[in-house]
């Protein structure tokens, strides 16, 4: 028996998120549309607005995690460049 993951479109996910925001329970959405309760919960959590940036744009949990990851990568790059500058200055 093979275990193949079902891929859902962004439109489908957004539809379920919108329905949940309108008051439908996770259980109702699961029974009517099929994805597991945990899957729907994760989609809703990822789409939940956790902050408003200085421009008034909503920032979701998923966007925040992506920004943290990018920030970490950029800090690592900066650290490498600083070390390279020190080595080149010694020459």
PyMOL Python script that loads the backbone (N, CA, C, O; Angstrom):
from pymol import cmd

cmd.read_pdbstr("""\
ATOM      1  N   UNK A   1       0.841  -1.172   0.000  1.00  0.00           N
ATOM      2  CA  UNK A   1       0.000   0.000   0.000  1.00  0.00           C
ATOM      3  C   UNK A   1       0.889   1.239   0.000  1.00  0.00           C
ATOM      4  O   UNK A   1       1.742   1.392   0.874  1.00  0.00           O
ATOM      5  N   UNK A   2       0.693   2.117  -0.972  1.00  0.00           N
ATOM      6  CA  UNK A   2       1.514   3.315  -1.058  1.00  0.00           C
ATOM      7  C   UNK A   2       0.845   4.466  -0.333  1.00  0.00           C
ATOM      8  O   UNK A   2      -0.380   4.564  -0.268  1.00  0.00           O
ATOM      9  N   UNK A   3       1.674   5.323   0.204  1.00  0.00           N
ATOM     10  CA  UNK A   3       1.187   6.489   0.925  1.00  0.00           C
ATOM     11  C   UNK A   3       1.551   7.730   0.118  1.00  0.00           C
ATOM     12  O   UNK A   3       2.658   8.251   0.247  1.00  0.00           O
ATOM     13  N   UNK A   4       0.638   8.197  -0.701  1.00  0.00           N
ATOM     14  CA  UNK A   4       0.906   9.376  -1.515  1.00  0.00           C
ATOM     15  C   UNK A   4       0.206  10.578  -0.909  1.00  0.00           C
ATOM     16  O   UNK A   4      -0.973  10.519  -0.560  1.00  0.00           O
ATOM     17  N   UNK A   5       0.937  11.653  -0.790  1.00  0.00           N
ATOM     18  CA  UNK A   5       0.382  12.875  -0.222  1.00  0.00           C
ATOM     19  C   UNK A   5      -0.518  13.557  -1.248  1.00  0.00           C
ATOM     20  O   UNK A   5      -0.198  13.617  -2.436  1.00  0.00           O
ATOM     21  N   UNK A   6      -1.632  14.062  -0.775  1.00  0.00           N
ATOM     22  CA  UNK A   6      -2.549  14.793  -1.639  1.00  0.00           C
ATOM     23  C   UNK A   6      -2.112  16.252  -1.652  1.00  0.00           C
ATOM     24  O   UNK A   6      -1.881  16.848  -0.600  1.00  0.00           O
ATOM     25  N   UNK A   7      -2.000  16.824  -2.850  1.00  0.00           N
ATOM     26  CA  UNK A   7      -1.646  18.233  -2.996  1.00  0.00           C
ATOM     27  C   UNK A   7      -2.921  19.040  -3.182  1.00  0.00           C
ATOM     28  O   UNK A   7      -3.727  18.746  -4.065  1.00  0.00           O
ATOM     29  N   UNK A   8      -3.099  20.047  -2.357  1.00  0.00           N
ATOM     30  CA  UNK A   8      -4.258  20.921  -2.464  1.00  0.00           C
ATOM     31  C   UNK A   8      -3.809  22.253  -3.049  1.00  0.00           C
ATOM     32  O   UNK A   8      -2.708  22.721  -2.758  1.00  0.00           O
ATOM     33  N   UNK A   9      -4.647  22.858  -3.862  1.00  0.00           N
ATOM     34  CA  UNK A   9      -4.307  24.144  -4.468  1.00  0.00           C
ATOM     35  C   UNK A   9      -4.398  25.251  -3.420  1.00  0.00           C
ATOM     36  O   UNK A   9      -5.085  25.117  -2.407  1.00  0.00           O
ATOM     37  N   UNK A  10      -3.694  26.338  -3.685  1.00  0.00           N
ATOM     38  CA  UNK A  10      -3.761  27.484  -2.781  1.00  0.00           C
ATOM     39  C   UNK A  10      -5.185  28.025  -2.707  1.00  0.00           C
ATOM     40  O   UNK A  10      -5.636  28.469  -1.651  1.00  0.00           O
ATOM     41  N   UNK A  11      -5.883  27.985  -3.834  1.00  0.00           N
ATOM     42  CA  UNK A  11      -7.266  28.459  -3.868  1.00  0.00           C
ATOM     43  C   UNK A  11      -8.151  27.620  -2.936  1.00  0.00           C
ATOM     44  O   UNK A  11      -8.978  28.165  -2.206  1.00  0.00           O
ATOM     45  N   UNK A  12      -7.974  26.303  -2.965  1.00  0.00           N
ATOM     46  CA  UNK A  12      -8.741  25.402  -2.105  1.00  0.00           C
ATOM     47  C   UNK A  12      -8.434  25.687  -0.636  1.00  0.00           C
ATOM     48  O   UNK A  12      -9.341  25.770   0.192  1.00  0.00           O
ATOM     49  N   UNK A  13      -7.141  25.836  -0.323  1.00  0.00           N
ATOM     50  CA  UNK A  13      -6.744  26.118   1.058  1.00  0.00           C
ATOM     51  C   UNK A  13      -7.364  27.430   1.530  1.00  0.00           C
ATOM     52  O   UNK A  13      -7.898  27.517   2.635  1.00  0.00           O
ATOM     53  N   UNK A  14      -7.283  28.457   0.667  1.00  0.00           N
ATOM     54  CA  UNK A  14      -7.819  29.767   1.036  1.00  0.00           C
ATOM     55  C   UNK A  14      -9.329  29.709   1.239  1.00  0.00           C
ATOM     56  O   UNK A  14      -9.867  30.383   2.118  1.00  0.00           O
ATOM     57  N   UNK A  15     -10.007  28.910   0.431  1.00  0.00           N
ATOM     58  CA  UNK A  15     -11.451  28.741   0.590  1.00  0.00           C
ATOM     59  C   UNK A  15     -11.778  28.179   1.971  1.00  0.00           C
ATOM     60  O   UNK A  15     -12.683  28.670   2.646  1.00  0.00           O
ATOM     61  N   UNK A  16     -11.044  27.154   2.388  1.00  0.00           N
ATOM     62  CA  UNK A  16     -11.291  26.561   3.709  1.00  0.00           C
ATOM     63  C   UNK A  16     -10.937  27.536   4.831  1.00  0.00           C
ATOM     64  O   UNK A  16     -11.629  27.595   5.846  1.00  0.00           O
ATOM     65  N   UNK A  17      -9.865  28.294   4.648  1.00  0.00           N
ATOM     66  CA  UNK A  17      -9.479  29.300   5.647  1.00  0.00           C
ATOM     67  C   UNK A  17     -10.589  30.335   5.779  1.00  0.00           C
ATOM     68  O   UNK A  17     -10.978  30.701   6.889  1.00  0.00           O
ATOM     69  N   UNK A  18     -11.097  30.806   4.638  1.00  0.00           N
ATOM     70  CA  UNK A  18     -12.182  31.794   4.656  1.00  0.00           C
ATOM     71  C   UNK A  18     -13.433  31.239   5.331  1.00  0.00           C
ATOM     72  O   UNK A  18     -14.081  31.930   6.116  1.00  0.00           O
ATOM     73  N   UNK A  19     -13.767  29.990   5.021  1.00  0.00           N
ATOM     74  CA  UNK A  19     -14.939  29.367   5.642  1.00  0.00           C
ATOM     75  C   UNK A  19     -14.766  29.253   7.155  1.00  0.00           C
ATOM     76  O   UNK A  19     -15.715  29.460   7.912  1.00  0.00           O
ATOM     77  N   UNK A  20     -13.548  28.922   7.593  1.00  0.00           N
ATOM     78  CA  UNK A  20     -13.287  28.833   9.035  1.00  0.00           C
ATOM     79  C   UNK A  20     -13.447  30.201   9.681  1.00  0.00           C
ATOM     80  O   UNK A  20     -14.012  30.319  10.768  1.00  0.00           O
ATOM     81  N   UNK A  21     -12.950  31.235   9.011  1.00  0.00           N
ATOM     82  CA  UNK A  21     -13.070  32.588   9.554  1.00  0.00           C
ATOM     83  C   UNK A  21     -14.526  33.039   9.622  1.00  0.00           C
ATOM     84  O   UNK A  21     -14.874  33.900  10.429  1.00  0.00           O
ATOM     85  N   UNK A  22     -15.374  32.460   8.778  1.00  0.00           N
ATOM     86  CA  UNK A  22     -16.804  32.799   8.784  1.00  0.00           C
ATOM     87  C   UNK A  22     -17.584  31.982   9.810  1.00  0.00           C
ATOM     88  O   UNK A  22     -18.799  32.135   9.932  1.00  0.00           O
ATOM     89  N   UNK A  23     -16.888  31.111  10.550  1.00  0.00           N
ATOM     90  CA  UNK A  23     -17.540  30.409  11.641  1.00  0.00           C
ATOM     91  C   UNK A  23     -17.669  28.905  11.505  1.00  0.00           C
ATOM     92  O   UNK A  23     -18.160  28.249  12.423  1.00  0.00           O
ATOM     93  N   UNK A  24     -17.246  28.343  10.391  1.00  0.00           N
ATOM     94  CA  UNK A  24     -17.306  26.888  10.239  1.00  0.00           C
ATOM     95  C   UNK A  24     -16.218  26.246  11.095  1.00  0.00           C
ATOM     96  O   UNK A  24     -15.096  26.749  11.161  1.00  0.00           O
ATOM     97  N   UNK A  25     -16.547  25.148  11.741  1.00  0.00           N
ATOM     98  CA  UNK A  25     -15.575  24.469  12.601  1.00  0.00           C
ATOM     99  C   UNK A  25     -14.619  23.632  11.753  1.00  0.00           C
ATOM    100  O   UNK A  25     -14.897  23.329  10.592  1.00  0.00           O
ATOM    101  N   UNK A  26     -13.498  23.268  12.351  1.00  0.00           N
ATOM    102  CA  UNK A  26     -12.542  22.395  11.665  1.00  0.00           C
ATOM    103  C   UNK A  26     -13.210  21.071  11.306  1.00  0.00           C
ATOM    104  O   UNK A  26     -12.993  20.522  10.225  1.00  0.00           O
ATOM    105  N   UNK A  27     -14.023  20.573  12.229  1.00  0.00           N
ATOM    106  CA  UNK A  27     -14.691  19.292  12.006  1.00  0.00           C
ATOM    107  C   UNK A  27     -15.643  19.370  10.811  1.00  0.00           C
ATOM    108  O   UNK A  27     -15.675  18.461   9.982  1.00  0.00           O
ATOM    109  N   UNK A  28     -16.413  20.445  10.723  1.00  0.00           N
ATOM    110  CA  UNK A  28     -17.330  20.616   9.586  1.00  0.00           C
ATOM    111  C   UNK A  28     -16.564  20.655   8.263  1.00  0.00           C
ATOM    112  O   UNK A  28     -16.961  20.023   7.284  1.00  0.00           O
ATOM    113  N   UNK A  29     -15.473  21.399   8.252  1.00  0.00           N
ATOM    114  CA  UNK A  29     -14.676  21.521   7.026  1.00  0.00           C
ATOM    115  C   UNK A  29     -14.070  20.178   6.640  1.00  0.00           C
ATOM    116  O   UNK A  29     -14.036  19.815   5.464  1.00  0.00           O
ATOM    117  N   UNK A  30     -13.593  19.446   7.642  1.00  0.00           N
ATOM    118  CA  UNK A  30     -13.020  18.122   7.392  1.00  0.00           C
ATOM    119  C   UNK A  30     -14.068  17.190   6.797  1.00  0.00           C
ATOM    120  O   UNK A  30     -13.807  16.508   5.806  1.00  0.00           O
ATOM    121  N   UNK A  31     -15.242  17.160   7.396  1.00  0.00           N
ATOM    122  CA  UNK A  31     -16.288  16.244   6.940  1.00  0.00           C
ATOM    123  C   UNK A  31     -16.790  16.589   5.541  1.00  0.00           C
ATOM    124  O   UNK A  31     -17.124  15.696   4.763  1.00  0.00           O
ATOM    125  N   UNK A  32     -16.844  17.879   5.220  1.00  0.00           N
ATOM    126  CA  UNK A  32     -17.385  18.281   3.925  1.00  0.00           C
ATOM    127  C   UNK A  32     -16.345  18.249   2.804  1.00  0.00           C
ATOM    128  O   UNK A  32     -16.671  17.905   1.668  1.00  0.00           O
ATOM    129  N   UNK A  33     -15.086  18.608   3.118  1.00  0.00           N
ATOM    130  CA  UNK A  33     -14.083  18.770   2.064  1.00  0.00           C
ATOM    131  C   UNK A  33     -12.967  17.728   2.078  1.00  0.00           C
ATOM    132  O   UNK A  33     -12.298  17.543   1.061  1.00  0.00           O
ATOM    133  N   UNK A  34     -12.746  17.036   3.213  1.00  0.00           N
ATOM    134  CA  UNK A  34     -11.808  15.929   3.209  1.00  0.00           C
ATOM    135  C   UNK A  34     -10.477  16.065   3.909  1.00  0.00           C
ATOM    136  O   UNK A  34     -10.040  15.096   4.530  1.00  0.00           O
ATOM    137  N   UNK A  35      -9.792  17.211   3.855  1.00  0.00           N
ATOM    138  CA  UNK A  35      -8.487  17.278   4.532  1.00  0.00           C
ATOM    139  C   UNK A  35      -8.630  17.008   6.029  1.00  0.00           C
ATOM    140  O   UNK A  35      -9.681  17.261   6.618  1.00  0.00           O
ATOM    141  N   UNK A  36      -7.566  16.493   6.634  1.00  0.00           N
ATOM    142  CA  UNK A  36      -7.617  16.167   8.061  1.00  0.00           C
ATOM    143  C   UNK A  36      -7.780  17.431   8.899  1.00  0.00           C
ATOM    144  O   UNK A  36      -7.498  18.541   8.450  1.00  0.00           O
ATOM    145  N   UNK A  37      -8.241  17.228  10.121  1.00  0.00           N
ATOM    146  CA  UNK A  37      -8.411  18.350  11.042  1.00  0.00           C
ATOM    147  C   UNK A  37      -7.095  19.086  11.252  1.00  0.00           C
ATOM    148  O   UNK A  37      -7.056  20.316  11.234  1.00  0.00           O
ATOM    149  N   UNK A  38      -6.007  18.324  11.453  1.00  0.00           N
ATOM    150  CA  UNK A  38      -4.691  18.933  11.676  1.00  0.00           C
ATOM    151  C   UNK A  38      -4.228  19.733  10.467  1.00  0.00           C
ATOM    152  O   UNK A  38      -3.641  20.804  10.615  1.00  0.00           O
ATOM    153  N   UNK A  39      -4.490  19.217   9.281  1.00  0.00           N
ATOM    154  CA  UNK A  39      -4.088  19.914   8.062  1.00  0.00           C
ATOM    155  C   UNK A  39      -4.803  21.256   7.958  1.00  0.00           C
ATOM    156  O   UNK A  39      -4.173  22.278   7.682  1.00  0.00           O
ATOM    157  N   UNK A  40      -6.095  21.256   8.173  1.00  0.00           N
ATOM    158  CA  UNK A  40      -6.867  22.503   8.100  1.00  0.00           C
ATOM    159  C   UNK A  40      -6.404  23.468   9.182  1.00  0.00           C
ATOM    160  O   UNK A  40      -6.274  24.668   8.937  1.00  0.00           O
ATOM    161  N   UNK A  41      -6.153  22.941  10.383  1.00  0.00           N
ATOM    162  CA  UNK A  41      -5.669  23.768  11.490  1.00  0.00           C
ATOM    163  C   UNK A  41      -4.346  24.449  11.126  1.00  0.00           C
ATOM    164  O   UNK A  41      -4.148  25.629  11.415  1.00  0.00           O
ATOM    165  N   UNK A  42      -3.445  23.695  10.491  1.00  0.00           N
ATOM    166  CA  UNK A  42      -2.148  24.250  10.083  1.00  0.00           C
ATOM    167  C   UNK A  42      -2.325  25.353   9.051  1.00  0.00           C
ATOM    168  O   UNK A  42      -1.654  26.382   9.118  1.00  0.00           O
ATOM    169  N   UNK A  43      -3.226  25.143   8.097  1.00  0.00           N
ATOM    170  CA  UNK A  43      -3.477  26.164   7.077  1.00  0.00           C
ATOM    171  C   UNK A  43      -3.995  27.456   7.712  1.00  0.00           C
ATOM    172  O   UNK A  43      -3.558  28.553   7.364  1.00  0.00           O
ATOM    173  N   UNK A  44      -4.928  27.306   8.642  1.00  0.00           N
ATOM    174  CA  UNK A  44      -5.506  28.477   9.303  1.00  0.00           C
ATOM    175  C   UNK A  44      -4.442  29.189  10.134  1.00  0.00           C
ATOM    176  O   UNK A  44      -4.357  30.417  10.120  1.00  0.00           O
ATOM    177  N   UNK A  45      -3.635  28.418  10.852  1.00  0.00           N
ATOM    178  CA  UNK A  45      -2.586  29.015  11.681  1.00  0.00           C
ATOM    179  C   UNK A  45      -1.572  29.762  10.817  1.00  0.00           C
ATOM    180  O   UNK A  45      -1.146  30.861  11.173  1.00  0.00           O
ATOM    181  N   UNK A  46      -1.186  29.179   9.693  1.00  0.00           N
ATOM    182  CA  UNK A  46      -0.209  29.813   8.807  1.00  0.00           C
ATOM    183  C   UNK A  46      -0.753  31.107   8.223  1.00  0.00           C
ATOM    184  O   UNK A  46       0.013  32.031   7.948  1.00  0.00           O
ATOM    185  N   UNK A  47      -2.052  31.186   8.031  1.00  0.00           N
ATOM    186  CA  UNK A  47      -2.667  32.362   7.421  1.00  0.00           C
ATOM    187  C   UNK A  47      -3.106  33.407   8.443  1.00  0.00           C
ATOM    188  O   UNK A  47      -3.564  34.487   8.069  1.00  0.00           O
ATOM    189  N   UNK A  48      -2.969  33.091   9.722  1.00  0.00           N
ATOM    190  CA  UNK A  48      -3.412  34.009  10.766  1.00  0.00           C
ATOM    191  C   UNK A  48      -2.503  35.228  10.812  1.00  0.00           C
ATOM    192  O   UNK A  48      -1.278  35.106  10.839  1.00  0.00           O
ATOM    193  N   UNK A  49      -3.117  36.399  10.820  1.00  0.00           N
ATOM    194  CA  UNK A  49      -2.361  37.648  10.903  1.00  0.00           C
ATOM    195  C   UNK A  49      -1.828  37.777  12.321  1.00  0.00           C
ATOM    196  O   UNK A  49      -2.586  37.733  13.290  1.00  0.00           O
ATOM    197  N   UNK A  50      -0.498  37.939  12.429  1.00  0.00           N
ATOM    198  CA  UNK A  50       0.099  38.056  13.762  1.00  0.00           C
ATOM    199  C   UNK A  50       0.584  39.468  14.050  1.00  0.00           C
ATOM    200  O   UNK A  50       0.877  39.808  15.196  1.00  0.00           O
ATOM    201  N   UNK A  51       0.670  40.299  12.999  1.00  0.00           N
ATOM    202  CA  UNK A  51       1.141  41.662  13.195  1.00  0.00           C
ATOM    203  C   UNK A  51       0.775  42.510  11.984  1.00  0.00           C
ATOM    204  O   UNK A  51       0.386  41.999  10.934  1.00  0.00           O
ATOM    205  N   UNK A  52       0.908  43.797  12.159  1.00  0.00           N
ATOM    206  CA  UNK A  52       0.742  44.753  11.074  1.00  0.00           C
ATOM    207  C   UNK A  52       2.066  45.495  10.968  1.00  0.00           C
ATOM    208  O   UNK A  52       2.547  46.057  11.952  1.00  0.00           O
ATOM    209  N   UNK A  53       2.665  45.499   9.759  1.00  0.00           N
ATOM    210  CA  UNK A  53       3.959  46.169   9.622  1.00  0.00           C
ATOM    211  C   UNK A  53       3.778  47.687   9.574  1.00  0.00           C
ATOM    212  O   UNK A  53       2.651  48.181   9.614  1.00  0.00           O
ATOM    213  N   UNK A  54       4.885  48.426   9.488  1.00  0.00           N
ATOM    214  CA  UNK A  54       4.848  49.887   9.541  1.00  0.00           C
ATOM    215  C   UNK A  54       4.100  50.511   8.367  1.00  0.00           C
ATOM    216  O   UNK A  54       3.737  51.686   8.428  1.00  0.00           O
ATOM    217  N   UNK A  55       3.863  49.752   7.304  1.00  0.00           N
ATOM    218  CA  UNK A  55       3.120  50.254   6.147  1.00  0.00           C
ATOM    219  C   UNK A  55       1.641  49.892   6.235  1.00  0.00           C
ATOM    220  O   UNK A  55       0.870  50.210   5.329  1.00  0.00           O
ATOM    221  N   UNK A  56       1.246  49.237   7.303  1.00  0.00           N
ATOM    222  CA  UNK A  56      -0.144  48.851   7.480  1.00  0.00           C
ATOM    223  C   UNK A  56      -0.513  47.541   6.820  1.00  0.00           C
ATOM    224  O   UNK A  56      -1.694  47.212   6.712  1.00  0.00           O
ATOM    225  N   UNK A  57       0.489  46.780   6.374  1.00  0.00           N
ATOM    226  CA  UNK A  57       0.251  45.499   5.719  1.00  0.00           C
ATOM    227  C   UNK A  57       0.226  44.383   6.760  1.00  0.00           C
ATOM    228  O   UNK A  57       1.062  44.336   7.663  1.00  0.00           O
ATOM    229  N   UNK A  58      -0.741  43.493   6.618  1.00  0.00           N
ATOM    230  CA  UNK A  58      -0.850  42.361   7.540  1.00  0.00           C
ATOM    231  C   UNK A  58       0.288  41.378   7.305  1.00  0.00           C
ATOM    232  O   UNK A  58       0.657  41.109   6.162  1.00  0.00           O
ATOM    233  N   UNK A  59       0.839  40.844   8.384  1.00  0.00           N
ATOM    234  CA  UNK A  59       1.907  39.848   8.310  1.00  0.00           C
ATOM    235  C   UNK A  59       1.371  38.555   8.922  1.00  0.00           C
ATOM    236  O   UNK A  59       0.957  38.529  10.081  1.00  0.00           O
ATOM    237  N   UNK A  60       1.384  37.482   8.127  1.00  0.00           N
ATOM    238  CA  UNK A  60       0.896  36.198   8.624  1.00  0.00           C
ATOM    239  C   UNK A  60       2.013  35.452   9.336  1.00  0.00           C
ATOM    240  O   UNK A  60       3.186  35.808   9.226  1.00  0.00           O
ATOM    241  N   UNK A  61       1.636  34.425  10.058  1.00  0.00           N
ATOM    242  CA  UNK A  61       2.598  33.585  10.765  1.00  0.00           C
ATOM    243  C   UNK A  61       3.608  32.987   9.783  1.00  0.00           C
ATOM    244  O   UNK A  61       4.807  32.959  10.058  1.00  0.00           O
ATOM    245  N   UNK A  62       3.114  32.508   8.638  1.00  0.00           N
ATOM    246  CA  UNK A  62       3.994  31.908   7.635  1.00  0.00           C
ATOM    247  C   UNK A  62       4.978  32.936   7.075  1.00  0.00           C
ATOM    248  O   UNK A  62       6.162  32.639   6.914  1.00  0.00           O
ATOM    249  N   UNK A  63       4.491  34.147   6.779  1.00  0.00           N
ATOM    250  CA  UNK A  63       5.371  35.197   6.273  1.00  0.00           C
ATOM    251  C   UNK A  63       6.424  35.565   7.312  1.00  0.00           C
ATOM    252  O   UNK A  63       7.583  35.799   6.969  1.00  0.00           O
ATOM    253  N   UNK A  64       6.024  35.615   8.577  1.00  0.00           N
ATOM    254  CA  UNK A  64       6.953  35.950   9.647  1.00  0.00           C
ATOM    255  C   UNK A  64       8.072  34.923   9.742  1.00  0.00           C
ATOM    256  O   UNK A  64       9.239  35.282   9.901  1.00  0.00           O
ATOM    257  N   UNK A  65       7.713  33.634   9.645  1.00  0.00           N
ATOM    258  CA  UNK A  65       8.729  32.579   9.692  1.00  0.00           C
ATOM    259  C   UNK A  65       9.684  32.691   8.508  1.00  0.00           C
ATOM    260  O   UNK A  65      10.888  32.487   8.663  1.00  0.00           O
ATOM    261  N   UNK A  66       9.152  33.015   7.319  1.00  0.00           N
ATOM    262  CA  UNK A  66      10.008  33.177   6.144  1.00  0.00           C
ATOM    263  C   UNK A  66      10.951  34.362   6.325  1.00  0.00           C
ATOM    264  O   UNK A  66      12.121  34.291   5.949  1.00  0.00           O
ATOM    265  N   UNK A  67      10.444  35.448   6.898  1.00  0.00           N
ATOM    266  CA  UNK A  67      11.285  36.614   7.143  1.00  0.00           C
ATOM    267  C   UNK A  67      12.379  36.306   8.162  1.00  0.00           C
ATOM    268  O   UNK A  67      13.510  36.770   8.015  1.00  0.00           O
ATOM    269  N   UNK A  68      12.054  35.533   9.185  1.00  0.00           N
ATOM    270  CA  UNK A  68      13.064  35.134  10.166  1.00  0.00           C
ATOM    271  C   UNK A  68      14.159  34.305   9.500  1.00  0.00           C
ATOM    272  O   UNK A  68      15.344  34.503   9.771  1.00  0.00           O
ATOM    273  N   UNK A  69      13.765  33.383   8.635  1.00  0.00           N
ATOM    274  CA  UNK A  69      14.725  32.527   7.940  1.00  0.00           C
ATOM    275  C   UNK A  69      15.631  33.371   7.042  1.00  0.00           C
ATOM    276  O   UNK A  69      16.846  33.175   7.019  1.00  0.00           O
ATOM    277  N   UNK A  70      15.034  34.305   6.307  1.00  0.00           N
ATOM    278  CA  UNK A  70      15.827  35.168   5.430  1.00  0.00           C
ATOM    279  C   UNK A  70      16.769  36.050   6.246  1.00  0.00           C
ATOM    280  O   UNK A  70      17.919  36.255   5.860  1.00  0.00           O
ATOM    281  N   UNK A  71      16.287  36.566   7.363  1.00  0.00           N
ATOM    282  CA  UNK A  71      17.109  37.394   8.235  1.00  0.00           C
ATOM    283  C   UNK A  71      18.308  36.615   8.759  1.00  0.00           C
ATOM    284  O   UNK A  71      19.420  37.142   8.799  1.00  0.00           O
ATOM    285  N   UNK A  72      18.094  35.374   9.157  1.00  0.00           N
ATOM    286  CA  UNK A  72      19.175  34.513   9.648  1.00  0.00           C
ATOM    287  C   UNK A  72      20.220  34.295   8.550  1.00  0.00           C
ATOM    288  O   UNK A  72      21.423  34.369   8.801  1.00  0.00           O
ATOM    289  N   UNK A  73      19.743  34.024   7.325  1.00  0.00           N
ATOM    290  CA  UNK A  73      20.646  33.798   6.196  1.00  0.00           C
ATOM    291  C   UNK A  73      21.460  35.062   5.891  1.00  0.00           C
ATOM    292  O   UNK A  73      22.663  34.982   5.644  1.00  0.00           O
ATOM    293  N   UNK A  74      20.812  36.211   5.909  1.00  0.00           N
ATOM    294  CA  UNK A  74      21.507  37.463   5.621  1.00  0.00           C
ATOM    295  C   UNK A  74      22.539  37.793   6.700  1.00  0.00           C
ATOM    296  O   UNK A  74      23.610  38.319   6.395  1.00  0.00           O
ATOM    297  N   UNK A  75      22.222  37.489   7.949  1.00  0.00           N
ATOM    298  CA  UNK A  75      23.195  37.714   9.028  1.00  0.00           C
ATOM    299  C   UNK A  75      24.429  36.825   8.856  1.00  0.00           C
ATOM    300  O   UNK A  75      25.557  37.256   9.096  1.00  0.00           O
ATOM    301  N   UNK A  76      24.195  35.577   8.435  1.00  0.00           N
ATOM    302  CA  UNK A  76      25.318  34.668   8.181  1.00  0.00           C
ATOM    303  C   UNK A  76      26.184  35.191   7.037  1.00  0.00           C
ATOM    304  O   UNK A  76      27.411  35.151   7.118  1.00  0.00           O
ATOM    305  N   UNK A  77      25.551  35.679   5.975  1.00  0.00           N
ATOM    306  CA  UNK A  77      26.297  36.235   4.847  1.00  0.00           C
ATOM    307  C   UNK A  77      27.104  37.452   5.283  1.00  0.00           C
ATOM    308  O   UNK A  77      28.260  37.608   4.888  1.00  0.00           O
ATOM    309  N   UNK A  78      26.502  38.307   6.090  1.00  0.00           N
ATOM    310  CA  UNK A  78      27.193  39.492   6.579  1.00  0.00           C
ATOM    311  C   UNK A  78      28.401  39.106   7.418  1.00  0.00           C
ATOM    312  O   UNK A  78      29.464  39.715   7.297  1.00  0.00           O
ATOM    313  N   UNK A  79      28.246  38.107   8.257  1.00  0.00           N
ATOM    314  CA  UNK A  79      29.349  37.633   9.091  1.00  0.00           C
ATOM    315  C   UNK A  79      30.504  37.125   8.225  1.00  0.00           C
ATOM    316  O   UNK A  79      31.669  37.406   8.505  1.00  0.00           O
ATOM    317  N   UNK A  80      30.171  36.378   7.179  1.00  0.00           N
ATOM    318  CA  UNK A  80      31.198  35.861   6.260  1.00  0.00           C
ATOM    319  C   UNK A  80      31.913  37.017   5.568  1.00  0.00           C
ATOM    320  O   UNK A  80      33.138  37.001   5.443  1.00  0.00           O
ATOM    321  N   UNK A  81      31.165  38.011   5.121  1.00  0.00           N
ATOM    322  CA  UNK A  81      31.775  39.163   4.448  1.00  0.00           C
ATOM    323  C   UNK A  81      32.669  39.960   5.396  1.00  0.00           C
ATOM    324  O   UNK A  81      33.718  40.458   4.988  1.00  0.00           O
ATOM    325  N   UNK A  82      32.261  40.081   6.647  1.00  0.00           N
ATOM    326  CA  UNK A  82      33.093  40.785   7.626  1.00  0.00           C
ATOM    327  C   UNK A  82      34.414  40.054   7.833  1.00  0.00           C
ATOM    328  O   UNK A  82      35.474  40.677   7.892  1.00  0.00           O
ATOM    329  N   UNK A  83      34.344  38.722   7.943  1.00  0.00           N
ATOM    330  CA  UNK A  83      35.573  37.935   8.108  1.00  0.00           C
ATOM    331  C   UNK A  83      36.473  38.072   6.886  1.00  0.00           C
ATOM    332  O   UNK A  83      37.692  38.185   7.018  1.00  0.00           O
ATOM    333  N   UNK A  84      35.878  38.060   5.706  1.00  0.00           N
ATOM    334  CA  UNK A  84      36.657  38.200   4.471  1.00  0.00           C
ATOM    335  C   UNK A  84      37.325  39.573   4.420  1.00  0.00           C
ATOM    336  O   UNK A  84      38.472  39.686   3.988  1.00  0.00           O
ATOM    337  N   UNK A  85      36.625  40.603   4.850  1.00  0.00           N
ATOM    338  CA  UNK A  85      37.189  41.950   4.851  1.00  0.00           C
ATOM    339  C   UNK A  85      38.387  42.036   5.786  1.00  0.00           C
ATOM    340  O   UNK A  85      39.380  42.687   5.461  1.00  0.00           O
ATOM    341  N   UNK A  86      38.305  41.389   6.938  1.00  0.00           N
ATOM    342  CA  UNK A  86      39.420  41.382   7.890  1.00  0.00           C
ATOM    343  C   UNK A  86      40.624  40.675   7.274  1.00  0.00           C
ATOM    344  O   UNK A  86      41.750  41.161   7.379  1.00  0.00           O
ATOM    345  N   UNK A  87      40.393  39.537   6.636  1.00  0.00           N
ATOM    346  CA  UNK A  87      41.486  38.793   6.007  1.00  0.00           C
ATOM    347  C   UNK A  87      42.126  39.590   4.875  1.00  0.00           C
ATOM    348  O   UNK A  87      43.350  39.600   4.737  1.00  0.00           O
ATOM    349  N   UNK A  88      41.317  40.251   4.075  1.00  0.00           N
ATOM    350  CA  UNK A  88      41.853  41.043   2.966  1.00  0.00           C
ATOM    351  C   UNK A  88      42.590  42.283   3.464  1.00  0.00           C
ATOM    352  O   UNK A  88      43.550  42.722   2.832  1.00  0.00           O
ATOM    353  N   UNK A  89      42.163  42.844   4.571  1.00  0.00           N
ATOM    354  CA  UNK A  89      42.815  44.028   5.125  1.00  0.00           C
ATOM    355  C   UNK A  89      44.200  43.694   5.667  1.00  0.00           C
ATOM    356  O   UNK A  89      45.067  44.566   5.724  1.00  0.00           O
ATOM    357  N   UNK A  90      44.416  42.446   6.065  1.00  0.00           N
ATOM    358  CA  UNK A  90      45.712  42.035   6.600  1.00  0.00           C
ATOM    359  C   UNK A  90      46.756  41.905   5.506  1.00  0.00           C
ATOM    360  O   UNK A  90      47.952  41.920   5.798  1.00  0.00           O
ATOM    361  N   UNK A  91      46.337  41.780   4.262  1.00  0.00           N
ATOM    362  CA  UNK A  91      47.287  41.606   3.149  1.00  0.00           C
ATOM    363  C   UNK A  91      47.970  42.866   2.791  1.00  0.00           C
ATOM    364  O   UNK A  91      48.796  42.883   1.878  1.00  0.00           O
TER     365      UNK A  91
END
""", "prot")
cmd.dss("prot")
cmd.show_as("cartoon", "prot")
cmd.util.cbc("prot")
cmd.orient("prot")
